[in-house]
């Protein structure tokens, strides 16, 4: 019996191709400090994508025939309003804008705090998770990998006007 890939499997295959291209390009950089971060991120993403793709195919093999699989997914499908997708992309772009304006070390914990707090977590739990995330980012990238994290436009502006 031949198992036909699902939409999720096709999506994961596309991600796999992009990650392989990204990894290949990042390994061509001359300086180790420049290629380490993109190579590390793409290698981790590659491993996670292969795991997800493997699970997707194992799940398709367990359900049996393609017709049975389609019937089960149609039965489980729910209507997802467009507003929920736009909300998710809004949170994503808010994080990007936050990093651009405030820098990594301010935007990451602030975004995590606001997101978790708005989605029902207690404020102290959201603060702890935001602080933990920024601590991990700082230790891994700034200390261990010695990568200079982007400070943000605000810090560049204040540094040029009030600094030396």
C-alpha positions in Angstrom: 0.0 0.0 0.0 1.4 3.4 -1.0 0.8 6.3 1.4 0.2 9.7 -0.1 1.8 12.6 1.8 -0.5 15.0 3.5 -0.5 18.8 3.2 1.6 19.0 6.4 4.1 16.6 4.9 4.4 18.7 1.8 4.9 21.8 4.0 7.6 20.0 6.0 9.4 19.0 2.8 9.5 22.6 1.6 10.8 23.7 5.0 13.4 20.9 4.8 14.6 22.1 1.4 14.9 25.8 2.5 16.8 24.7 5.7 19.2 22.6 3.6 19.8 25.6 1.3 20.3 27.9 4.3 22.7 25.5 6.0 24.7 25.1 2.8 25.0 28.8 2.3 25.9 29.5 5.9 28.7 27.0 5.8 30.3 28.9 2.9 31.0 32.0 5.1 34.7 32.5 5.9 34.7 33.6 9.5 33.6 31.1 12.1 31.9 33.8 14.2 29.7 34.7 11.2 28.6 31.2 10.2 28.2 29.7 13.6 24.8 31.2 14.4 23.0 30.5 11.1 24.6 27.0 10.9 23.5 26.2 14.4 19.9 27.4 13.9 19.6 25.7 10.6 21.0 22.4 11.9 18.6 22.4 14.8 15.7 23.2 12.5 16.8 20.5 10.1 16.8 17.9 12.9 13.3 19.0 14.2 11.9 19.0 10.6 13.1 15.5 10.0 11.6 14.3 13.3 8.3 16.0 12.4 8.3 14.6 8.9 9.0 11.1 10.3 6.1 11.4 12.7 3.9 12.6 9.9 4.6 9.6 7.8 4.3 7.2 10.7 0.9 8.7 11.5 -0.2 8.3 7.9 1.0 4.6 7.9 -0.9 3.9 11.1 -4.2 5.2 9.8 -4.1 2.8 6.8 -5.5 3.7 3.5 -5.6 7.2 2.0 -9.4 7.3 1.9 -9.7 6.4 5.6 -7.1 9.1 6.4 -9.0 11.8 4.4 -12.3 10.8 6.1 -10.7 11.1 9.6 -9.2 14.4 8.9 -12.4 15.8 7.4 -14.3 14.6 10.5 -11.7 16.3 12.9 -11.5 19.5 10.9 -12.8 22.7 12.5 -13.4 26.0 10.8 -10.7 28.4 11.8 -11.7 32.0 11.3 -9.3 34.3 9.3 -9.1 36.6 12.4 -7.2 33.9 14.4 -4.6 33.6 11.6 -4.2 37.4 11.5 -3.9 37.5 15.3 -1.1 34.9 15.2 0.8 36.9 12.5 0.2 40.1 14.5 2.0 38.6 17.5 4.8 37.4 15.2 5.2 40.8 13.6 5.0 42.5 17.0 8.0 40.5 18.1 9.9 41.4 14.9 9.1 45.1 15.4 10.1 44.9 19.1 13.5 43.4 18.3 14.0 46.0 15.6 13.2 48.9 18.0 14.2 47.6 21.4 16.8 44.9 20.6 16.9 41.3 21.6 17.5 41.5 25.3 14.5 43.9 25.9 12.1 42.6 23.3 12.3 38.9 24.1 11.2 39.0 27.7 8.8 41.9 27.1 7.1 40.0 24.3 7.0 36.7 26.2 5.5 38.5 29.3 2.8 40.3 27.3 1.9 37.2 25.2 1.6 34.9 28.2 -0.2 37.4 30.3 -2.7 38.1 27.6 -3.3 34.4 27.1 -4.2 33.7 30.7 -0.9 33.0 32.6 -0.4 34.7 35.9 1.8 37.8 35.7 4.6 36.3 37.9 4.7 33.2 35.8 5.0 35.2 32.6 7.7 37.4 34.1 9.7 34.3 35.2 9.4 32.7 31.8 10.4 35.9 30.0 13.4 36.3 32.3 14.4 32.7 31.8 14.2 33.0 28.0 16.4 36.1 27.9 18.8 34.5 30.3 19.1 31.5 28.0 19.5 33.7 24.9 22.1 35.8 26.6 24.1 32.8 27.9 24.0 30.8 24.7 24.5 33.6 22.1 26.4 36.4 23.9 28.5 34.4 26.4 29.0 30.9 24.8 29.0 31.8 21.1 30.2 35.3 21.6 27.7 36.7 19.1 26.9 40.4 19.5 23.1 40.7 19.8 21.3 43.5 18.0 20.8 46.4 20.5 17.8 48.0 18.7 17.2 51.4 17.2 16.3 52.9 20.6 19.6 52.1 22.1 21.5 53.2 19.1 19.6 56.5 19.2 20.1 57.1 22.9 23.8 56.0 22.6 24.5 58.5 19.9 22.7 61.4 21.6 23.6 60.8 25.3 26.7 58.6 25.0 30.3 59.5 24.3 
